[in-house]
């Protein structure tokens, strides 16, 4: 399966490269370039945390390991509070008592809950227009409610039993419930709090990158125990190679589904832009958030719910998994897609159809 997927990505890279050479007539060359240009932002958000992961695991181990063991949970699950590509994977692996749980926490749980915690909520709620925040917040709440579907599906495919998967996710479920209640009762305060969290993580990542660069240039370890910056950049580069092909493939998929989305949108009573936004969200949540203004309120809630589990599957997350533990790509894809589809279905079920639709 991974071989077929890599062949598809390779074909996307060849098509994108050829189109760029020929002047970008098909629009695929632009996606090819975008995949390469994302190397810089990815390195800024990932490399520093990857360097710091061994040190953070050592520092946090004194508190996190006994606390999580007291709850009967592998300490690796603490890493799921960070995004998969912002140190979540490395921290999970460093803290893990069981390597299987370490991989599960760092790849499946981090790519669902960690991304929601440190990216989708602070960035999504922070960058959207005030009138779009209520339906987006409702969608995120419903996405959190459906998140266990993805976490369990991914856990089962990682080799965990159902009871073990549920037990390991107890801290995640408790924090998700707190987020649900916070978004419902005090959404503005939650946004401000998560923006501060985002700024704190940005400062920590920048510090790690600066310290890693200084060590790489001089050989002097200002903070002993850090992972070499060169190793972190290898991870970033591997993801970038996958994105050279995945973005052109995603663009072709989006074009091919325009007409089916128009038909499906009429049946579901949502605008085609909402369905397109969900598909685009599998590549990056940012364009989906920008498109919210063109969606109806029902579609905004469904798109927000979809992003909780589905964000970035076909780009950064796929690339990350393929360059770390490619054999678990199926588990990550199953977890993210099942959670995303379940969340969108729940949002559509609980969000009323437009009045004009109900009168027919």
N, C-alpha and C positions, 0 to 999 in steps of 0.2 A: 504493500500500500504506500509506504513512504517513497519507494522508488518511483511509482507512478506519479505521486504528487511532485517529487523533485523534477521529473521529466516535464510536467506541466509548467512548473515555475521556470525551468530552463527555456521552454518554448516561449513563455511570456517575455523573458529577458531578451531572447533573440528577436522577437517581433518588435519589442520596444526599442531595442538598439537599431534595428533596421529602419524603423520609422523615423528615428532621430536623424539618422544619416540622410534620409530622403527628404528631410525638411519638416517632419512632423505632420504630414497630411492626415494621418489617421487619428491623431491625438494620443497615440500610444507612446510616442517619444517623450511627450511631456510627463507621462506617468513614470517612465523609465528614469528621467531626470529627477523627478520628485523622490523616488526611492533612494537615489544616491544622495540627494541634498538632505535627507533626513538623518544621515550619519552624524552630522554635527549636533543637532538637538538631542539625538539618542545618546551620544557620548556624554553630553552635559548632564543628562538626567540619570545615566546609568553608571558610568565608569567610576565616579567617586564613591558611590555606595558599594560597588563590587570590591573596591580596594579596602573599604572600611569594614566589610562584613566579618572577617575573622576577628578583628579587634572588638567590634560590637558584640559578637557572640561570646567572647571571653568576658567582657564587662557585664553583659546582661545575664550571663549564665548563673551568677551568684544568686540572683533573685528569681529569674524566670524558670530555671530548671526545677528548683524545689517547689515553687508555686504550682507549676503545671503538673508535676508528678503527684502533688497532693490531690489534684483534681482527677488524677488518673488519665491525664492527657499527655501525649508526647510533646516535649518543649519545642519541637520543630514547628508546631502549629502557630507559635508566636510570629514566625516569619511571614505567615499569611496576612499579617496586618500591613505589609508593604506590597507594592505592585511587583509582579514577576520580574519586570525589567528595571526595578529600582532597588534591588538588593534583597527582595523577598526570597528568591530562590537560594542565593548564597547563604543568607541568614538561617533559613530553614535547614539546609544541609549541615551547617556548622553546629546547630543546636540539636539535631536529630539523635534520638536514642535508637530508633528503628529507621534504617535507610529508606524503606518503602514509604513510611509516613513522611520522611524528609522530602522525598521526591513529590509525593502527593501535595504536601503543604506548599512547597516552593513553586510547583507548576500549576496544579489545578486550583487550589484555594487562593493562591496569590493572584492568579489571573482573573479570578472572579471577585472575591471580596476585597483583596488588597487594592486592586485597581479602582474599585468603587470608593473605597475609603480615602485614598490619597490623590485620586485624579477626578473621577466622574463627578463626585459631589462638590468638591471645592471649585473645580474648573467649570463644570457644567452649570451649577447654580450661580456661579460668580459672573459668567460671561453672557448669560441669557438676559433678555429684556424683562423688566419687572412683570409685565403681563403674561410672560411665558413661564414664569417660575412656578405658579401653583400647579398647572398640569404636569410640568416636568417633575416637581417634587412628588406628586401623586404617583407618577410613573416609577420613580426611583423606589418609593415605598413598596409598590407592588412587585417591583423587581427583587427587592430584598425578601419579600414574602415568598416568592417563587424560587429564590436562590438555593434552598436545600435540594431541589430537584437536580440541579447541575452538580452540586457538591457530592451528592450521593452517586449519581451516574458516573462521574469522574473517579470517585473513590473505588467503586466496584471494578472499573476497568483497570485501576492501578493494582488490584489484587487484594484490597481491603474487604472484609466482610461488612454486611450492613450494620450490625451492632457496633463494630469497631469504628466504622465511618461516622456514625452518629455520635459516638462517645468522643472521638477526636475533635469533632466540630462544636462541642459544647461552648467553648469560649467565643467562637465565631457567631453561633446562633444568639448568644446572650448579647454580644455587642451589636449584632444586626437588629435585634429587638429594640435596643436603646436608640439606635439610629432611626428606626421606624417611628418610635414615639417622639423623638426630637424633631424630625421633619414634619410630623403631624401637628405638634403643639407649639413649636417655636422655630419655624423654618429660617427666619432671618438671623436669629442667633446661631443656628447651626451653620449657616453659610459663613458668618464671620469667624466662627470657631475653626471651621475647616480651612478657611483661607489662611488663618494663622498657622495651622498645622502644615499646610502646603509650603508656606514661607520657611518654616522651621526645617522641613525636609530638604528644601532647596539649599538652605545655608549649609546643612550637614553634607549634602552631596558635593557642593562646591568646595568645602573644606577638604573632603577626601580627595577630590581631583587635584587640588593645589598641593596637598602633601604628597600624593602619588607622583605628581610631575617633578616635585623637588627631589624626591628620592631617585627617580629615574635619571635625572640630569646630573646629580652629584654623587649618588651612591650612599648618601647619608640618610638613615632612617630616622626622621624626626619623631615618628610614631611607630615604634617597633611592632612587628606582627602584621602589618598591612599586606594585602595581596599586591603583586607588582602591577603597575599601571599598564604595562604591555599586555599582560594576560587579560585585563579588563577590555582593552581596545580590540583584542582578538575576538571577544564575544560580540562587541558592537559591530565589527566588520562582518562577521558571519551573518548577523541579522540583516545587515545592509545588503548583502549578496542576495538573500532570499527576497527582499523587498524589491530588488531590481526586476524580478519576474512576477511577484505577487500583485504589484499595483497595476501593471498592464492587464493581467488576467482578470483582476477585479473590475477593471473598466470595461472589458469585453463582456463580462457577466452582467454588469449593470445595463449595458446597451441591449443585450439579448433579452433581458427581462422587462423592458419598458412596456411592451404591449401586454404581456401576461399580468404585470402589476396594475395596469389600468383596469383590466377586467376583474382582478381579484379585489382591487380597491372598491369597486362598485358593490361587490358582494358583501364585503366587510364593512361598508359604510365609512371608509376612511379615504383620504386623498391619496393618489398614487405617490405624491411626494413623501408621505409618511412611510410607505413601504420601501421606497428608494432610500430614505434616510436610514432605515434599519439595515439595509444591505450595505450602504456606505459605512455604517458604524462598525461593520465587521472588519473594515480596513482601518478606520480611525474615527473616534467619536467626535472629533472637532467639526468636520463638515456637517454631521448630523445636527449638532448643536446650532450651527449657523443656519441650517434649513428649518429650524423650529418655527420661525416666523411665517413660513409658507404652508404650514400644516394646520389642520383643524384641531380642536382641543382633544378630540378622541385620539387622533394620530399622535399628538404630542405626548400623551400619557403612555401610549403603546411604545413609542420610540424610546422614551425614558426608561421604561421597564426593560426593554430589549437590551439597552446598553449596559445594564448592571452586570449581566453575564456575558454578553456577546461582544463587548468592545474589543477591537484590535485583533480579533482572532486571525484574520487572513494576512496580517502584516507583521507587526512587531512580535506578537506572541508566538505565531507560527515559526517565525525565524528564530526566536529564542529557544524554543523547544527543539527544533531541528539541530541547533548547534550545541545543545547540552545533553538531552536524553531523547533522541528521535523516536525511540521505541514507545514513548508515552504520548506521542502526538495524537493518537486515537483517543486516549483518555481525556486529554485537554480539549480536543474538538468536541467529543461527546458531552463533556461536562458543560462547556460554554454554550453549545448550541441547544442542548436540552433545557438548560436554565433560561436562555434567552427566549426561545420559542414559548416555553411555559409562561414566562412573565408577560410576553406580549399577548398571548391568548387570555390570560387572567385580566389584563388591563382592558382588552376589548370586551370581555364578558361583563366586567363590572362598570364599564363606562357606557352610559346610555347612547343609543344612536341619535343622530340629529332628528329634530322634530319632524322635518319634511319626510324623513325615511319612515318614521313610525306611523304617519297618517296614511301611508299607502297600504 
